[in-house]
Amino acid sequence: MEKTFVKLDRKFEHASLTEIVDYLQAEHKIILENKIPEIDKLFEETMEVENKKYIRKMEPLKNIFDFFKTEVRNHFNREEGILFPYVRKMEIYEQKGGDKPHMPFKNLENPISRIEFDHDKLEHELLGRIRVLASDYMMPEDAADVLKSLYSKLHELESLITEHRHIETAVLFPRAIRLELSVMHK
């Protein structure tokens, strides 16, 4: 994963904040419109195919995943409704001037601290519980192919969320805070 982060850092090293935000919003769309529905479908198929031993294990896993879906939607809405528009407006102001963007909060650290709280809940608490319930994504030998696909897609989602968090915390947030300090407090 460390090599992946280095590649991500390089990928966004010279990107504008708007390009980073656009990339993150595209990732939101992929997660919400493709990844989550795909996993939901695999849960349904798994419940139809697997024997009772695995179905008992699937119910708590599905419940946590359903809660994760709600939390990730709320998290993305906070980013797209509050944080991302403000970052875009600051960058436009820096480049083109005009009216200073209105700050709907004391400073960027306020919404960022909420976003980071969400990250901890999503990644460590919810995805961590999913990982434990899915036995670290290790399939039983007698598992049906659909269960193998489900575990693979859950693991893929976890990796995507981890990368997403890294882009925000290591690239977007520090640069946005620096921009805010240089532009908004002149």
C-alpha positions in Angstrom: 0.0 0.0 0.0 2.9 2.4 0.7 4.0 2.2 -3.0 0.5 3.0 -4.0 0.5 6.1 -1.8 3.8 7.3 -3.3 2.3 6.9 -6.8 -0.8 8.8 -5.7 1.3 11.6 -4.2 3.2 11.9 -7.5 0.0 11.8 -9.6 -1.4 14.8 -7.7 1.8 16.7 -7.0 1.2 19.2 -9.8 -2.6 19.0 -10.0 -4.7 22.0 -9.1 -7.0 21.7 -6.1 -9.9 21.8 -8.4 -8.5 18.8 -10.4 -8.0 16.9 -7.1 -11.6 17.7 -6.0 -12.9 16.7 -9.4 -11.0 13.4 -9.2 -12.4 12.7 -5.7 -15.9 13.5 -6.8 -15.6 11.1 -9.7 -14.4 8.5 -7.2 -17.5 9.2 -5.0 -19.7 8.6 -8.1 -17.9 5.3 -8.9 -18.3 4.1 -5.3 -22.0 5.1 -4.9 -23.2 4.2 -8.4 -21.1 1.2 -9.2 -19.2 -0.4 -6.3 -21.9 -0.4 -3.7 -24.7 -1.6 -5.9 -22.4 -4.4 -7.2 -21.6 -5.5 -3.7 -25.3 -5.3 -2.8 -26.1 -7.6 -5.7 -23.4 -10.1 -4.6 -24.8 -10.1 -1.1 -28.2 -11.1 -2.5 -26.7 -13.8 -4.7 -24.6 -15.1 -1.8 -27.7 -15.5 0.4 -29.4 -17.5 -2.4 -26.4 -19.8 -3.0 -24.5 -20.4 0.2 -25.4 -23.0 2.8 -26.9 -22.1 6.2 -23.4 -22.0 7.9 -22.3 -19.1 5.7 -25.7 -17.3 5.7 -25.5 -16.9 9.5 -22.2 -15.2 8.9 -23.5 -13.1 6.0 -26.3 -11.4 8.0 -24.1 -9.4 10.4 -21.7 -8.6 7.5 -24.6 -7.3 5.4 -25.9 -5.2 8.4 -22.5 -3.5 8.9 -22.2 -3.0 5.1 -25.7 -1.4 5.1 -24.7 1.0 7.9 -21.4 1.7 6.0 -23.4 2.7 2.9 -25.4 5.2 4.8 -22.3 6.7 6.5 -20.3 6.9 3.3 -23.2 8.7 1.5 -23.4 11.2 4.4 -19.6 11.7 4.3 -19.5 12.3 0.6 -22.5 14.8 0.9 -20.5 16.7 3.5 -17.5 16.9 1.3 -19.4 17.8 -1.8 -21.8 20.2 -0.1 -19.4 22.1 2.1 -15.7 21.4 1.7 -15.2 21.0 -2.0 -17.1 24.1 -3.2 -15.2 26.3 -0.8 -11.9 24.9 -1.9 -12.9 25.5 -5.6 -13.9 29.1 -4.8 -10.7 29.8 -3.0 -8.7 28.6 -5.9 -10.7 30.6 -8.4 -10.3 33.7 -6.1 -6.5 33.1 -6.0 -6.3 32.8 -9.8 -8.8 35.4 -11.0 -9.4 37.7 -8.0 -12.9 39.2 -7.6 -14.9 38.8 -4.4 -13.4 36.8 -1.6 -15.3 33.5 -1.1 -17.6 33.6 2.0 -16.3 31.3 4.7 -19.2 29.4 6.1 -17.0 28.3 9.1 -14.2 29.8 11.1 -11.5 28.2 9.0 -11.0 25.0 6.9 -9.7 23.1 9.9 -13.3 22.9 11.2 -14.9 20.9 8.3 -11.6 19.0 7.8 -11.7 17.8 11.4 -15.3 16.5 10.8 -14.2 14.8 7.6 -11.3 13.2 9.4 -13.6 11.9 12.1 -15.7 10.4 9.3 -12.6 8.8 7.8 -11.8 7.2 11.1 -15.3 5.9 11.5 -15.6 4.6 7.9 -12.1 3.1 7.5 -11.2 1.9 10.9 -14.5 1.2 12.6 -16.8 0.1 9.8 -14.5 -1.3 7.2 -12.4 -2.8 10.0 -15.5 -4.7 11.3 -16.3 -5.8 7.8 -12.8 -7.1 7.4 -13.1 -9.0 10.7 -16.5 -10.5 9.8 -15.2 -11.4 6.4 -12.3 -13.3 8.1 -9.7 -10.9 6.6 -11.3 -11.7 3.2 -10.0 -15.3 3.4 -12.6 -17.6 1.8 -13.4 -21.1 3.1 -12.4 -23.8 0.7 -15.9 -24.9 0.1 -17.2 -21.3 -0.6 -19.2 -20.7 -3.7 -17.7 -18.4 -6.4 -20.2 -15.7 -5.6 -18.9 -15.5 -2.0 -15.4 -15.3 -3.4 -16.5 -12.4 -5.6 -18.2 -10.7 -2.7 -15.1 -10.9 -0.5 -13.0 -9.7 -3.4 -15.2 -6.7 -4.1 -15.4 -5.8 -0.3 -11.6 -5.9 -0.2 -11.4 -3.7 -3.4 -13.8 -1.2 -1.8 -11.7 -1.0 1.3 -8.6 -0.3 -0.8 -10.4 2.4 -2.7 -11.6 4.1 0.5 -8.1 3.9 1.9 -6.6 5.5 -1.2 -9.3 8.1 -1.2 -8.6 9.0 2.4 -4.9 9.3 1.6 -5.5 11.7 -1.2 -7.5 13.9 1.0 -5.4 13.9 4.1 -1.9 13.9 2.5 -2.5 16.0 -0.5 -5.8 18.0 -0.6 -6.2 19.1 3.0 -2.6 20.4 3.6 -2.7 22.3 0.3 -6.2 23.7 0.9 -5.2 25.0 4.4 -2.1 26.6 2.9 -4.2 28.3 0.2 -6.7 29.5 2.8 -3.9 31.0 4.9 -2.3 32.8 1.9 -5.5 33.9 0.2 -8.2 34.4 2.8 -6.3 36.1 5.6 -4.7 38.8 3.5 
